[in-house]
């Protein structure tokens, strides 16, 4: 909060060289939508899947079985754990690709694969 107050005091000074600038580009919006649809579609799928499963279980078996839907959804959300591993190594991959370091790529890929397998074994046991 203190840093926000200091920032706002500096931002409102007349001697400040930074000014608000509203900018919108349909081309940039198209690029953002194209590259972010992959990540956001998994959350959209989980929302639609949860709603459909809630409706199905409630209409066919009654509301007392909704606890089973929670268990199913929890197991489905484990996919986000594996997605997090990919998100974590993505920037490191970019650096190694830029430096043309094949050994670095092999090393980080091996680490990510081992971690993914370890998470998978743990989720299978629970």
C-alpha positions in Angstrom: 0.0 0.0 0.0 2.8 2.4 0.9 4.6 1.8 -2.5 1.2 2.5 -4.2 0.8 5.8 -2.4 4.4 6.8 -3.3 3.8 5.8 -6.9 0.6 7.8 -7.1 2.2 10.9 -5.5 5.0 10.7 -8.1 2.6 10.0 -11.0 0.4 13.0 -10.2 3.3 15.5 -10.2 3.5 18.0 -13.0 7.2 17.2 -13.5 6.4 13.5 -14.2 7.3 12.5 -17.8 5.0 9.5 -17.8 1.4 10.1 -19.0 -1.5 7.8 -19.4 -2.0 6.8 -23.0 -5.0 4.8 -24.1 -4.2 2.4 -26.9 -6.1 -0.3 -28.6 -5.2 -2.4 -31.6 -7.4 -5.1 -33.2 -4.3 -6.8 -34.6 -2.8 -7.1 -31.1 -6.1 -8.3 -29.7 -6.2 -11.0 -32.4 -2.7 -12.1 -31.5 -3.4 -12.2 -27.8 -6.6 -14.1 -28.4 -4.9 -16.6 -30.7 -2.0 -17.3 -28.3 -4.1 -17.3 -25.1 -7.0 -19.5 -26.3 -4.9 -22.6 -25.6 -4.5 -21.8 -21.9 -8.0 -20.4 -21.4 -9.7 -23.3 -23.1 -8.7 -25.7 -20.3 -10.5 -23.4 -17.8 -13.5 -23.1 -20.1 -13.6 -26.9 -20.5 -13.5 -27.3 -16.7 -16.4 -24.8 -16.2 -18.6 -26.4 -18.9 -17.7 -29.9 -17.7 -18.6 -29.1 -14.1 -21.9 -27.5 -15.1 -22.9 -30.4 -17.3 -21.9 -32.9 -14.7 -23.8 -31.1 -12.0 -26.9 -31.0 -14.2 -26.5 -34.7 -15.2 -26.0 -36.0 -11.6 -28.8 -33.8 -10.1 -31.3 -34.8 -12.8 -30.6 -38.5 -12.9 -29.5 -39.3 -9.3 -30.5 -36.4 -7.1 -28.6 -33.7 -5.2 -27.4 -36.1 -2.5 -24.8 -37.5 -5.0 -23.2 -34.1 -5.8 -20.3 -35.0 -3.6 -19.2 -37.4 -6.2 -19.1 -34.6 -8.7 -16.7 -32.8 -6.4 -14.4 -35.8 -6.4 -14.5 -36.1 -10.2 -13.8 -32.4 -10.7 -10.9 -32.5 -8.2 -9.3 -35.4 -10.2 -9.9 -33.5 -13.4 -8.2 -30.4 -12.0 -5.0 -32.3 -11.6 -4.3 -31.4 -15.2 -3.6 -27.9 -14.1 -0.7 -29.2 -12.0 0.9 -30.6 -15.1 0.2 -27.4 -17.0 2.1 -25.5 -14.3 5.2 -27.5 -15.0 5.1 -26.5 -18.7 4.5 -22.9 -17.8 7.5 -22.9 -15.5 9.9 -24.3 -18.0 8.7 -22.2 -20.9 10.8 -19.1 -20.3 13.8 -21.2 -19.6 13.3 -23.0 -22.9 13.1 -19.7 -24.7 16.5 -18.6 -23.2 18.2 -21.9 -24.2 16.7 -21.8 -27.7 18.0 -18.2 -28.1 21.4 -19.2 -26.9 21.3 -22.4 -29.1 22.2 -24.5 -26.1 21.1 -28.0 -26.8 22.6 -29.3 -23.6 20.6 -26.8 -21.6 17.4 -27.8 -23.4 18.1 -31.5 -22.7 18.8 -30.8 -19.1 15.7 -28.7 -18.4 13.5 -31.1 -20.4 14.8 -34.0 -18.4 14.1 -32.1 -15.2 10.5 -31.2 -16.3 9.8 -34.8 -17.4 11.0 -36.3 -14.1 9.0 -33.8 -12.1 5.9 -34.5 -14.2 6.3 -38.2 -13.7 6.8 -37.7 -10.0 3.6 -35.6 -9.8 1.7 -38.2 -11.8 2.8 -41.1 -9.5 1.7 -39.1 -6.4 -1.7 -38.3 -7.9 -2.2 -41.9 -8.9 -1.6 -43.0 -5.3 -4.1 -40.6 -3.8 
